[in-house]
Amino acid sequence: MAIVTLLTDSGENDHYVAAIKARIMKFNPGADIVDLTHRIAPCDIAHAAFVLRSVFRDFPAGSVHLTGVHATGDRDDMPIAVEMDDHFFVGRDNGLFGLVSDVQHQQLVILNTEEAAATTFPERDIFAPAAGKLSAGIPLPDLGTPGDAFKRMIDRHVKATRKQIAGHVIHVDSFGNLITNIPMMAFEKLSQGRPFIVQFGGEKFKRIHTRYNQADEGECFLLFNSLGLLEIGIYKGNASELLGLGYDSMVNISFEE
């Protein structure tokens, strides 16, 4: 049976997550449910997309990913189920899924449900039944009516020339580390052994580390993390607080000729 992952902004102090799981198990008692996180800030689509994008491919193909972030959506946002990258995604068409992958979806349905207009808890009443059915092997087309496309927001993109890479902070993790959208692949292709300067805020650095502990305690480090993205932190400190940087802060790498 397929894995069902949960990603919500419900927090962990209420009954909401348990109710979602209970409804999934009603449709598939043997479901293997994995919590990604329930600590997304309310309606924070960008954070939710970062988390899901970073981890969904680590699960087996055919896994089902239920997202309950900004679950009610705006007035015209429909409940959908999508097959994309050989994974299934269930949630509200509020732009989140369009930030998770750039590939064309394989299948898309608008979920059939009488609860869509009335429920105040779509994660339990709409998304969970669909996720449970998918994990039990029910084909996606059986869950709704075919759809053509889902919302795609415009994400921040890296700008690169021979002389410079311009990026942004796309996530601040729980350690206060600043994760940027600058990929190691682009850096390696453009640097070619040339001296470089990484600049953010009022700081300038000429070295990129390979491990966190190469910096001394309280010292700033830069490295390419397990996602292959440039990360800025302070060893045993909070870089976001100490450097005064956060989501969308600019980070530039300049290469010398």
C-alpha positions in Angstrom: 0.0 0.0 0.0 1.2 3.5 -0.7 2.5 5.9 1.8 0.4 8.9 2.7 2.3 12.0 3.9 0.7 14.9 5.7 1.7 18.6 5.5 -0.5 21.1 7.2 -0.6 24.4 9.0 -2.8 22.9 11.8 -0.2 22.9 14.5 0.0 20.1 17.2 -2.1 21.4 20.0 -5.6 20.5 18.6 -7.5 17.5 17.3 -7.1 18.4 13.7 -4.2 16.2 12.6 -5.7 13.2 14.4 -9.0 13.7 12.7 -7.3 13.8 9.3 -5.5 10.5 10.0 -8.6 8.9 11.3 -10.5 9.7 8.1 -7.7 8.4 5.9 -7.7 5.1 7.9 -11.4 4.8 7.5 -10.9 4.4 3.7 -7.6 2.5 4.1 -7.0 1.0 7.5 -3.6 -0.2 6.5 -2.4 3.2 5.4 1.2 4.1 6.3 0.9 7.8 7.3 4.0 9.9 7.6 4.0 13.5 9.1 6.1 15.9 7.2 5.3 18.8 9.5 2.2 20.5 10.9 4.1 23.6 12.0 3.8 25.6 8.8 2.7 29.1 9.6 -1.0 29.7 8.8 -1.5 30.0 5.0 2.3 30.1 4.3 2.3 28.7 0.8 5.9 29.4 0.2 7.1 27.5 3.3 4.8 24.6 2.5 6.0 24.4 -1.1 9.7 24.4 0.1 9.1 21.6 2.5 7.2 19.4 0.0 9.5 20.2 -2.9 12.6 19.3 -0.7 11.4 15.8 0.3 8.6 14.3 -1.8 11.0 12.6 -4.2 12.7 10.8 -1.3 9.5 8.7 -0.9 8.6 5.8 -3.2 6.9 6.5 -6.5 3.1 6.3 -6.0 3.2 7.9 -2.6 0.3 10.2 -1.8 0.9 13.7 -0.4 -2.0 15.4 1.4 -1.4 19.1 1.8 -3.6 21.1 4.2 -2.0 24.5 4.1 -4.5 27.4 3.4 -6.9 24.4 2.9 -10.0 26.5 2.4 -8.3 28.5 -0.3 -9.8 31.5 -2.0 -13.4 31.4 -3.3 -12.6 29.9 -6.7 -9.9 27.4 -5.5 -11.1 23.9 -6.2 -10.2 20.7 -4.3 -8.0 18.6 -6.6 -5.9 15.5 -6.9 -2.9 15.5 -9.2 -0.4 12.9 -10.4 3.0 14.5 -11.1 6.5 13.1 -11.1 4.9 9.7 -10.5 3.5 10.9 -7.1 0.0 11.9 -6.1 -0.9 15.2 -4.5 -4.2 16.0 -2.9 -5.3 19.4 -1.6 -6.6 22.8 -2.6 -5.7 24.4 -5.9 -4.2 27.5 -4.2 -0.9 27.7 -6.0 1.1 25.3 -3.8 1.4 22.4 -6.2 2.6 24.7 -8.9 5.6 25.5 -6.8 6.5 21.9 -6.0 7.7 20.8 -9.5 8.2 22.3 -12.9 7.2 19.1 -14.8 3.9 18.7 -16.6 1.4 16.8 -14.6 0.3 13.3 -15.7 -3.3 13.4 -14.5 -5.6 15.9 -12.8 -9.1 15.7 -11.4 -11.4 18.1 -9.5 -12.5 16.0 -6.6 -16.1 14.9 -6.5 -17.6 15.8 -3.1 -20.9 17.1 -1.7 -18.9 18.6 1.1 -17.0 21.2 -1.0 -19.2 24.2 -0.3 -20.3 23.3 3.2 -17.3 22.0 5.1 -15.1 24.1 7.4 -12.6 21.2 7.6 -11.7 20.2 4.0 -8.6 18.4 5.1 -10.7 15.8 6.9 -13.9 15.9 4.8 -12.5 16.2 1.3 -8.7 15.6 1.1 -8.4 12.7 3.5 -11.0 10.4 1.7 -9.3 11.1 -1.6 -5.8 10.3 -0.1 -7.1 7.2 1.6 -8.7 5.9 -1.6 -5.6 6.6 -3.7 -3.4 4.8 -1.1 -5.7 1.8 -1.3 -5.2 1.6 -5.1 -8.3 3.3 -6.4 -7.4 5.0 -9.7 -7.2 8.8 -9.7 -9.8 9.3 -12.5 -12.4 7.6 -10.3 -12.1 10.4 -7.7 -13.4 13.3 -9.8 -13.9 15.0 -13.1 -10.9 15.6 -15.4 -9.2 19.0 -15.2 -6.8 20.7 -17.6 -4.4 22.7 -15.4 -3.8 23.9 -11.9 -2.5 27.3 -10.6 1.2 28.0 -11.1 2.6 30.9 -9.1 5.8 32.6 -10.3 8.6 31.6 -8.0 11.9 33.4 -7.5 14.5 32.4 -10.0 18.2 32.7 -10.0 19.7 35.2 -12.5 23.2 34.2 -13.7 25.7 35.7 -16.0 29.4 34.9 -16.5 30.2 37.6 -13.9 27.5 37.1 -11.3 24.8 34.9 -9.8 22.0 36.7 -8.1 19.7 34.8 -5.8 17.4 35.1 -2.8 16.8 33.4 0.6 13.9 31.1 0.1 13.7 29.5 3.5 14.9 30.1 7.1 15.1 26.8 8.9 14.6 26.2 12.6 18.3 26.7 13.3 18.1 30.2 11.8 20.1 29.1 8.8 19.4 30.9 5.5 18.7 28.6 2.6 19.0 30.3 -0.8 17.9 29.3 -4.3 21.5 29.4 -5.6 22.3 25.8 -6.8 25.7 24.2 -6.6 25.5 23.2 -10.2 25.3 26.8 -11.4 28.1 27.9 -9.1 30.4 25.1 -10.3 29.7 25.8 -13.9 30.4 29.6 -13.6 33.2 29.6 -11.1 35.7 27.3 -12.9 38.2 28.0 -10.2 38.0 31.7 -10.4 38.1 33.9 -7.2 34.6 34.9 -6.0 32.9 37.1 -3.4 29.6 36.1 -1.8 27.7 39.2 -0.6 24.6 39.4 1.5 23.5 42.3 3.7 26.7 44.1 4.6 28.8 40.9 4.6 31.3 39.7 2.1 32.9 36.2 2.0 35.5 34.6 -0.3 35.2 31.0 0.9 32.5 28.3 0.8 32.8 25.5 3.4 32.0 21.8 2.9 31.0 21.1 6.6 29.2 23.1 9.2 32.0 22.6 11.8 34.7 24.1 9.6 33.6 27.4 11.1 34.4 28.4 14.7 31.6 28.9 17.2 29.8 32.2 16.4 31.5 32.4 13.0 29.5 32.6 9.7 29.7 29.6 7.3 28.6 29.2 3.7 28.1 25.7 2.2 26.1 23.8 -0.3 23.7 21.7 1.7 22.1 18.3 1.1 19.6 19.9 -1.3 22.5 21.3 -3.4 21.6 24.9 -2.4 23.8 27.6 -1.0 23.2 27.9 2.8 24.3 30.6 5.1 24.5 30.1 8.8 26.4 30.9 12.0 27.9 27.9 13.8 26.0 27.4 17.0 24.1 30.6 16.4 21.1 32.0 14.6 22.1 33.6 11.3 18.7 35.1 10.5 18.6 37.0 13.8 22.3 38.0 13.9 22.6 39.0 10.3 19.2 40.6 10.1 18.2 38.6 7.0 15.1 36.5 6.2 12.9 35.2 3.5 13.6 37.0 0.1 16.8 38.7 1.2 19.2 39.0 -1.7 22.4 37.0 -2.0 24.9 37.7 -4.8 28.1 35.8 -6.0 30.5 37.9 -8.1 33.3 36.2 -10.1 36.6 37.9 -10.8 38.0 37.7 -14.4 
